[in-house]
Amino acid sequence: MYEQYWGLSMLPFQNVPDPSFYFPSEMHQQALKQLLYAVEHGKGAGMLTGEIGCGKTTAIRAFMDHLPAAKYDIALITHPDLPRDDFLQEINIQFGIKEPGRTRGRAWKALTSHCSNNLTAEVKTILIVDEAQSIHDNDVFEELRQILNLQLNDRFLMTLILVGQSELVDRIGRNRQLDQRIAIRYHMGPLDSMETQKYMQHRLQVTGSKREIFSPEALQLIWQYSRGVPRSINNVADLCLLHGFEAQQSIIDGPMARKAASELSV
């Protein structure tokens, strides 16, 4: 709607996990390094947590983009709040197992065979469970623990990556055996003032921006109102661009940023 007015090729502040918008902040880069270390060194399980809207899913998408398809077989579960047996079936489906098995025993046999075949082909098997804090069935966490029993004497047959909001730490902590197997843990927080400015400039550059669109005052106010949470930054910045277009402003200034933030009650 406003892209042409601001000289942009597309909307710069959409809240979707598009890896092309991945912003390499120190925090995001550290998260990426931790996850890559977990899979490259065959760790059994890793956990990435963070506050709502801090960019966990975007980091996961960037992480997946770093893993060549020829060497890694990845299953991504995005809606994990399922009964235990359905959850196991969903894992097999996401791995593309042609005969996932109608009973739990057969499903386990199919998954084990799939992992073994990958090992023979020198392909690493990765299971990513996003929004893992939404799992309500404790039996599912027990199923995840049992997945980590798929191992040989010297290696795991699968690396499990759990991703979720802060409460996931407590949920995992209730399953002591699973908790003890989490080899890598990283928590993502909000961006600071300087990172927020760089984050916004990065997204504008990705969409073709050739000039200054937000004044320094507007950038500072957006950081204050959003508290450095990327999802909230996107919401305020997007509304600023819309209102600036409607008012035919040449730059988003402080009053415009304040107006947008107050409308969103960030």
Helices and strands as residue ranges (DSSP letters): H 3-6, G 19-21, H 26-40, E 45-50, H 56-65, E 72-77, H 84-94, H 104-120, E 124-129, G 132-134, H 138-147, E 159-165, H 168-173, H 176-179, E 182-188, H 193-206, H 216-226, H 230-246, H 254-264
